[in-house]
Amino acid sequence: MSQTDIFFIIRWWLDLFLIGLIFYPLCKVLFRSFLDKGYIFAKIIGMGLTTYVVFILGVLHIVIFSQIEIILILFLILTITTIITVKKLDRKKKWYQEVFNYNFKLLIFEEILFFLSLLFWSYVRSSQPDIHGLEKYMDFGFVNSILRSNYFPAQDVWFPPEPINYYYFGHMVTAMLSKLSQISSNITFNLMLATLFALTFGSAFSIGLTLYANIAKKLGWIRLITAGLISGFLLTFGGNLHTIYTFFKPYVNDYPVPFWKLSFSPSTFPNSYWYPNATRFIYHTIHEFPIYSFVVSDLHGHVLDIPFVLAALALLLSMYLSKQKSLASFEQSSTLSEDLKFMKVFKYELVIISFLFAVMYMTNAWDILIYFILSIFILGSIIWINLGKIKNLTIFTYRLVLVLLLIIFLSALFILPYAVFFKPFVSGIGVLCAPNFLIQKGTIGPFLFEANHCQRSPLWQLGILYGFFYFWVLSFIVFLKKVKKKSQSDYFVLFLIFLSTILIIVPEFIYLKDIYPEHYRANTMFKLVYQSFIMLSISAAYIIVRIITYIKTIHFSKKYLPLALIYIPIALFLLFLVGVYPYFAITSYYPLPKVATSLDGTKYLSALYPTDYAAILWINKNIKDQPVMLEAQGDSYTDYERVSTNTGLPTVLGWTVHEWLWRGSYSVPAPRIGDVATIYQSHNLILTKFLLKKYNVSYIFIGDLERQKYPSIDEEKFKSLGKIVYQNGQTIIYKLNSLN
């Protein structure tokens, strides 16, 4: 990486560091049962809350989206947190002693860990930084549109003048950090990916550390750090058992067979192993996990939401570890005064968990339901334990419902400014393998019964995907039978395992209906098992450390030696299989250990479309606001819409299938396909003017792809309608005169 890239990384890190410091006093209240008092989560909650305030002010048209606005918001929050801290301050202590009055070395270690993770993935991305391929054009277009917006919601650059109808809050966070740092989005796209990687590792480290600290009789720092690092590694780097295929003759992609039916050939390890197959193993489905997402580097909702998911999970853990004692003094009766006091115990946590749920909905909507269910388990357990020997079901139900209704109300309140401009595009709940009489009926309420929709996952394939985790789950169940006293961490992990198992099972019976005919359960499985992987990774890391710690504290009888000689090699081999996946994935996608080049994600355009690239640079420098610039329209996952994506300027129509999904029907975007072709090629000046006015077009872009797709471009027509404001070889930009 160049010195300029190093400067960008340090500048970006400093902004994140300051955001974390500003929000740390709040997290110290929220995460009081954590050894680090939620230090890493201060960055996450700070990013989320700051972006949300920016969003609200933009929706209300109070303040223009700018760096000054963000700084003022952060300064206001700093003032509030300082006042709160000073009020609670022990006069014998200085303010920084109040904030950092414990384990200061742990905070330094976590910050170093975060910075090194950020630096590592920035280095990886710099070897292949291109914002090109898969969903990157969509994600980059969202970010650039937000950056060009004065107010919100941001405009859909592929379907103006409509707002973005997708889950874009995570892209707003990226845009907010870009504005704050004043670093160009072609750099911050990759820095945000590195940030997500670092936050994932750091958050998993903190959760793993806390889970282990709750069972440790003596807080040995080496063991605590090791527990955190294992958790961070499994979640951020871990794969699944699909790497077993590296020892066998490769199968044909998309047509997997059991590995025991293939030729065993370890001498040619790794047999041209293709890492994406681990995420497309079950027919017509997707079952990704974090390291694959980080490698392919789409700045998509499921990845942008990982830090917020982990913050919510950590907050529920903190509540579970601390609130049982806080509630122990309450009377076992339901009176108004008792219920109000009961609710006050949760006041800060309920507001923040509701906010995090709202962020989940605005970033990756499936996650809100998953972690709301987890919150039911956790809060229900807290309230049930609080009832003591008097297990009054009526009081339990009343108080649980009271808490859940408050969370629903607050979450809905936070979501409302976003929901006003958003139309969900799920059209029903499909039932797999429905009987014929239901298929003939078609629908019952929201449930759909469609013919030829009976895909089920073979058990052996599920075993390959999740066998590693359930090896440890079964070990944990056997372990718990041997242990007389279970810890709170044990029960919390059981909650995670139970919910994760449900999420794996659900796509075998139902799916949410979208526009994809053959891959009808792909998105349902993708979004559910992604969260299963997150929770099971944290669970497996805890179980590994828990079992190792227990074995060290007991006398190891000789009668267990044969069992150990079988169990330990199996465990180590399974760890090897999931641990080797990132090697194959990273080295396949990135040209390492080649010297890294740059963090500039748009530099590739200079080789593919050199004159178009120069025009894009000129546009970003010279055209302000968001006038509509017409460019060639093309299919999803092609290089069409490279101008709108890389500039944030809207075009008449972008990737058709994406707009079809977001707008609910193909009939909505379809007419624009022909209109774009007509504008470029028609010799009818009156019709052209009508269409240009209809779509409020201000600029016409003619470059390499336009000339390929529309070989009969009528440039004389555009000369009569406006003037050339940019020309470089065959790439021309026309600015249109007023069409009134």
N, C-alpha and C positions, 0 to 999 in steps of 0.2 A: 504493500500500500504506500501511497505517496505521503509526504508530510501534510499535504492538504487534507487527505482522508483522515490521518491521525488527529488533526485539528478538529475536524467535524465530529469524530467519535468523542473526543474529550469535551467539546462544547455541548454535545447532546447529553453526555453523561452528567455534566455539571447541572444542566437543567433538571434532569431526573433526580439528582442528588438533592437539589434545593427544594423541589416539590416534596420529596420524602421528608425532609427536615420540617417543612411547614406543616405537614399533616401528621407528623409523628406524635405530638401530644394527644391528638384525637385517638390514634391507634393505641396509645398506651392505656387509654381508658377501655377501649374495645377488647384488646387482646391481653388482658391482665394475667391470664393463666399461661401465656407463652413466655418462655425464657427471654426472648428478644423483644417482648411486648409488641409484636407485629411490625417490626422495623421494615421488612421488605414490603409489607402490605400498605405501608404509608405511601409508597410510590404509586401503587395501583389505585388505591382509593383517592389519592390526590389527583392522578390523571383523570379518573372518572368524574369526580365532583367538579373539577375545574372545567372540563369539557362540557359538562351538563349545564353549568351556569352560563358559559358562553353560548350554548345552544338556546337556552331560555331567553337570554337577552336578545339573541338574533331573531327568534320567533316573534318576540314582542316588538321588534324593530326599535329597540332602545339604544343599542350601541352597535357600531359597525365592527365586524370581525377583524381584529388587528392585534399586533403584538402588544400595543399599549393597553388594550382592553384586558388581555390575559395577565399582564403584569399587575394591573390595578386589582384584579380579582384575587390574585395570589397575595398581594400586599394586604388586602382587606381580610382575607382568611388568616394571614400571619398575625395581624393585629388582634383578631378575635381570640385565636389560640394563645397568644401571649398574655392577654388579659386574664383568660381562664387559668393559665398556669400560674401567674403571679398571685391570683386570689387564693390558690391552693398552696402557695409556697410556704414552706417552713422558713421563718425569718432567719434561722441559723444557717440556712443553706443558700447558696447562689442558685440562680435560675437553671443553669446548666447541670448542677448537681441534682436538682429536682427531676429534670427530664432524663438524665443519664445516671441514675443512682444505683446501677447494678450492671454487672456483666458487660462493661464497656468494650472489653476485648472481643466479645461475641459480635457486637455491632460492627466493629472494624473488620472482623473476619467476613461477615456477611456482605459488607460493602465491597471488599476486595473480591470476594467470590462473584458478586454481581458484575463488577467491572471486567473481571477476567472472562466471564461468560459472554458479556457484550463484545469484548475485543475479539474473542475466539470466533464467534459467529459472524462478526463483521469481516474478519479475515477470510473465512470460508466464502461468504457472499461476494467478496471482492474478486475472487477468482472466476466467478461466473455471475456478474451482477445484473444481467439483462432482465428488464421488466418486459418479458416477451414469452408468450406461450401460456397454455392453460387459461386460468382466470385472471391473469395479471393485468390485461388491458382493462377489464371491468373494474378491478380494485383500484388501479392507478387513475382511471377516469373519475371514479368517485372522489378520491382524495383531491385531485386537481380541480374538480368542480367546486368542492367545498372551499378550497383555498381561494378561488376567484369570487366566492359569494360574499356579499356585504351582510346579508341577512339569511335567515333559514326558514324553511328547509331548502337545501341546495337543489339546483336544477339537474334533471337527468340529461346528461350531455348527449344521450342517444335517442331522446324522445322529448325535445323541448315543445312547449314550455312547461311540461309536467314535472313535478318534483320527483326525486329518486323514490321509487317504490320498492325498497329493499331494506335489509337490516344493515344500516350504515353507521351506527354510532361508533364502532371501532375505527372506521375510516375517519370519523370526526376527531377522535383522539389523536390519530396520526397527523391530521391537518393542524390540530391545535399545537402539538409539539413542534411541527414544522414552522408555524407562525412564530412561536415563542423563540425558537433557536435561530430563525431567519436563515435556515439552510434550505436549499432548493429541494423540491419533492423528489427529483430523480436520485437524490442521495438519501433523503429521509425514508423513502420506501424501504430501502435495504437496512437502514438503521433501525427502523421499527421492527423489522423481522428479527434483527439481532436482539432488540429489547425484549420481544416476546420470548425468545429463547432464554435470555438471562432471567427474566421474571419467572418463567416456568421452573427453571432449575432452582432459583433462590426461594421461591414459594414452597416447592416440594421439600427443600432442605429444611425450612422453618417448621413445616408441618411434621416431617419425620422426626426432627429434633424434639419437638414438643410431645409427640406420642410416646417416644422412648423415655423422655424425662419424667413422665407421669408414672412409669413403672420402676424406674431406677431408684434403688435404695440410697445409693451414693452417686452423686452427679460427677462421674468421671468424664472429663471433657473429651478425651480421646474417643470414648464410646459414643458420647452424644454427637460429636462431629461426624463420626463414622455412620451413625444411624441417619443423620441428615443427608450425608453424601450418597448413601445407597438409595435413599428415597429420590433425591434429585436425579441420580443416574438412571434409575429404572423408568421414571416418568419422562425425562427429557431425551434420553438416548435409547431406551429399551425398544426392542422389536417383539416379534412373536416366534413361535416354533417353526415357522415356514422355512427358516434357514436350514432345517434338516435336509432340504432338497439340494443343498450344496454338495452333499455326499453321493448323490444319485444322478443318473442320466437325466438331463432336463426334459420336462414335458412341454407340449405345445402350449403357448400362452392362451389363456382363456379356457383351456380344456385340462384342468388338473386331474391327476389320478393319484391314488394312495402311494406314498413313497415306497412302501414295501413291495409294490408291483413293478418298480423300476429297477434297472440294473445298478447295483452298488459299485461305485467307482471312486473311492476316496483318493486314488492316486492322481486324479485330475481335478481335485478340489480347487476352486469352488464351482467348476462346471458351468461357466458363463452364467452365473446366477443373476437373474433380473429382479432387482429389488421391488418394483411396483407390484409384482405378483402377490406379495404378502398382503396387499391391500385390495386385491381384486380376485381373491381365491375362490370365494363362493359365487356361483353363476349369477351374472347380472346384478351384483351388489357391490357396495363400497364399504370397507371396514378399515378406515385409516386409523392412524395413531400419531402422536405429536412429532416424532422424529421424521416420519415421512413427510408431514406437512412442512416442517422446517426445511427439509431438503428441497422439495419442489417449490417452496417459497411463494405460494399464492397468499396475498395479504387478505385472506378471506375471513368471513365471520366466525367460523369454528375455531380458527387460530387466534384471531383478535380477542376472542372471549375467554381464552384459557386463563389469563391472569385474574379476571373477574370471577370466574368459576372457582379458582383456587382461593381467592380472598373470601368468597362466601363459605366455602368448605372450612377454611381456617376459622372464620368467625363462629360458625356452628360448633366447631371443636372447642373453641375458647368458652363459649356459653355452656357447653356440656360439662367441661371440666370445672367451671367456676360457679355456675348458677345453682347447682344443687345445694351448696352450702348457704347461698344467699337466701334461698327460699325455705330453709329448714325451720324458720321461726314462725311461719304463717299458721294461723289457726285452720283447722280442718273443717271450715264452714264457709259457705258462700254468702257473704254479706257485701254490701256496696263498698264499705270502707276497706275490707280485706281485699276485695277484687281490685280496687284502685291501687292499693299498696303493692299488690302482686304485679300489676302491670308496670308500675314505676321501676321495679327491679330490672325489667327488660328494656327500658325506654331508649337508651342509646343504641343498643344492639338491634332492636326492631326497626328503627329508622334506617340504619345503614344496611341491614340485610334486605330490607324492602327496596332500598335504592339499588343495591347490587342485582336484585332480581329484575328490576326495571332495565338496568343496563344489559342484562342477559337478553331480555326480550328485544331490545333495540339493536343488539349485536348479533345474536344467534338464537332465535326465538325458542327453539326446542329446550334450551337449557333451563329456562325459568320453571318449566313443569317438573323437570328432573330434580332440581335442587329445592323446589317447594316441597316435593314429596319427602326428600331427605330431611327438610326442616320439620315436617310433621313427625317423623320418627324421633328426631333429636329433642324437640320441644315436648313432645308427648312423654318421652322417657324422663325428662327433667321434672315435669309436673307430677308424673306417676310416682317417682321416687320421693318427691316432696310430701306426698300424702302419708308416708310412713306406714305404720301398721294398719291405719284406718284407710283402706282402699275404697274410698267413696267414688263410685263410677260416675255419679251425677256431677260432682264437683270437678272431677278430672275432665269430663267431656266439656263442661261449661267453660272452664278456664282455657282448655286447649282451643276450643272454637273461638273464644274471645281473642286469643293471641293471633290465631290464623286469620280471622276477619280483619284485624288491624293490619297485618302484613299485606293482605289482598288490597285493602283500601289504600294504604300508602303506596304500594307498588303501582296500582292503577293511576294514582295521582301523579306519580313521577312519569309514567308512560304517556299520560294524556297529551302533552304538547307534541309528542311524536306521532301518536295514534291518529290525531286529527288529519294528518296528511298521508296516512298509510292505509292501504287496502290489502288485507291478507289474500293470498292466492292459493290457499289449500281449499279443495272443493269437496272434501269428505273423507271418511275413514273407511278404507277398503278392508274386507274380511277375506283372508286367504282360504282357498279350498272350500268355498261355500257349497252347500248341497244344491241340487238342481232347482228345487222349489223356491229357494231364496234367490238364485240367479235369475229365474223367470220373473220374480217380483222386482228385482233391480235394486231397490233402495228401501230402507226403513229408517226414517229420520236421517241422521248424518251418516249412517252405515251404508256402504256400497257393496253389492254382490255382483262381481264381474266374472264372466266366463273366461276360462283359460288363464286364471290367476291363481295358480297353485304351486308356487315355488316354496320349497322347504330346504333347509340346510342339512346336508348329511352330517351325522354325529361325528364322523371321523374328521371332517373339515372344521367343525367347531372345536374339536380337540386340538387340532393344529394351531388354531388362532388363539385359544384361551387355555390350553392345557398347562402352560407354565403357571398361570395364576392359580388354577384350581389344584395343582399339585401342592401349592403352599396353603391353599384354603383347607384341603383335606388334612394336611399336616397340622394346621392350626386347630382344627376340630379335635383331632387326637390329642394334641397338646393340652387343650382346655380341659379335657376329661381328666388329665393327670394333675392339673393345678387346682388346688383347693380354693384359693382366693383369686378371683378375676379382677382386673383393674378396669378403670373407666375407659382407658385406651382400648382394651380388649373389646368392650361392648361397642365402642364407636366404630372400630374396624369391622365388627360383625354387621353393623348397620350398612356400611359401605359395600360389603360383600353381598348382602341380601339385595340391596337396590341394584347393584351392578348385574346380578344374576337375572333379575326381572327385566332389565333393559336388553339383555342378550336374548331372552326368550320372546319378548313382545313382537319383534319383526318376523317371527315364525308363524304368527297368527293374524296380525293386522298391519296395515300400512296407511300412511296419509297420501291421499290422491293428489298427484301433480300432473304435469303435461307429458311425462315420459311414458310411452306405452309399454315397452319391453322391460325397462328398468324400473318398474313401478314400486318396488320396495327398496330400491337402492338408497334413496335419500333418508328414508325412515331408519334403515339399519345404520347408515353412516352416522347420523346425528346421535343416535342412542348409544351405540357401542363405543363411539369416541369417548363419551363420558364414562362408560364402563371401564375403558382402558385407563383413564385417569384415576378413578377410584381404586381399581384393582392394583395399579402400580404402587400407589401409596400403601395399600393394604399389604401387598406382598413384601415390600421393603420392611414394613413394621414386623411382619411375621418372621422374616428371616432373622432380624436382630433379636426379636423376642425369644425365639427358639434357641439361638446361639447363647444368649445370656442365661437362659434357664439351664441349659446343659452344663454350663460352667459352674453353676451353683449347686449341683447335685453330685452325689457319688455315682460314677458311671459303672454300673454292674457289668460283669463279663457276659451275662446272658444276653445283653443287648448288642454285643459286639458283632455278631453275624448280620443283624438288622442294619447296624450302622455301616457295615462294609457294602451293603447294597444301596442304602438310602443316600449316603453322602456322594458317591459317584454320580448317581442319577441327578441329584440336586445341582451338582457342579456342572454337569453336562447341559442341563436345562438353562442354567445361568449363562453358560457359554453361548448357546444358541440365540438367546435374546440379546446378549451383549455384543455379539459380532455383527448384528444387523447394521448398525450405523456405519461400520467400516465399508460394507458393500454399497450402501445407499450414498454415502458422502463421496466416496471415490468414483462411483459411477456417474454422478451428476456434476461433480466439480473436478476441475483439472489440477488437483492437489497431488503432490506437494509443490507444484509449480508456483513460482513467485506470484503473489497476488497482484492484480493490475489496478483496479479502481472500484469505487463504490458507485460510480455513475451508471445508473440503470438504463439510460437511453443511448449510450455510446454505440451500441450495436447498430443503431439506425444509420450511422455514418458509413457503415460498410454495405448494408442492404439497400438503403435509399439515400444516397449522399446529398442530393439536392433537396429532397423532402426534409431531411434532417436539418439542413441549414435553414430551411423555411420555418420549421417548428421552433428553432432557436430564435428566429426573428420575431415570430408571433408572440412568444413568451416575453420578449423584451419590449415590444412596441404596441401590442393590442391590449387594452385594459378592459375590465368588466367582462361580460359574457355575451357579446353579439354572436348570432348564429353564423357559422361558417360551413357551407356545404362541401362535403367530400363524398367520395364513392361509398356506396353501401355494400356490405358484404356479410357473409355467413359468420356464425360464431366460431371462435378459435382461429380465425384467419388474421392477416395483417391489416385488413380493412379497419377503418376508424383509428388509424395510428395518429391522425391529427387531433381529433377530439380527445382521445385518451391522453396524449402527451401534452396537451395545452389546457384542457378544461373548458375549451370553447365548444358549445353544443353544435351538433350537426342534425340534419333532418331526421335521420334514422340510423341507428347503430346495428349491433349484432341482433338479427331477427329473432332467433330462438330465445335469447335472454329477454328481449322485450315481450315476446309472447308469454313467457313465464310470469314476468312482473305485471303485465297488463291483463292477464287472465284469459286471453283469447287471441288466436292468430289473426283474427279479422281486424284487430285494433292496429297492429303495426303494418300489416300486409299492404294496404293502399299506398303507403309511403314508398315502398320499393319501386313501383312504377313511376311515381311522381319524381323521384330523384333521377331516374333514367331519362325521363322526359325533359327535365330542366337542363340536363347536360346535352342531350342530343336533338331535341326538337328544334325545327326551324320556325316554328310558330311563335313569334315574339309576344303576341297577346297572351297565349296560354302560358308561356314561360313567366311573364310578368305576374300573371295571376297566381301561379304556384309559388313564386318567390315571395310575393306579398303574403300569401296564405301561411307560409312557414316563417315569415319574418326574417328572411335571409339577408345578411349584410355583406358577406364575403363569399367568393367562389374559389375553391382550391382545386387546382389542376396539377397533378403530379404523376408519378409513375403508375400507380394503381388506377387512377382515373382514366389515363390513356389506354391502359390495358382493358378495362372493363367497358368503357364507352368509346370505342374507336371512332365514332362519328361525332365527336364533340364539336359543337358549333361555337368556336371562339369569337368569331365576328359578332355574334349576338351579344356576348358578354362585353365586348368593347363598346358596343352601342349603349349598354346598360350601366356601364361604370368605367373605371380606370384601373390600370395595372399599378398596384402598390408594392409588389415584390416580384422579382424574376431572377431565377438562377438556372440557366440551361433551359430544360423543358418544364421546370416547376414554376408555376405562375399563380399569383393570388390577385384576384380582382376585388376591388371594393365597389359595391353597387351604389349608384345614385339613389336618391329618394324615389320610391315607386308610386307615390301618391298621384 
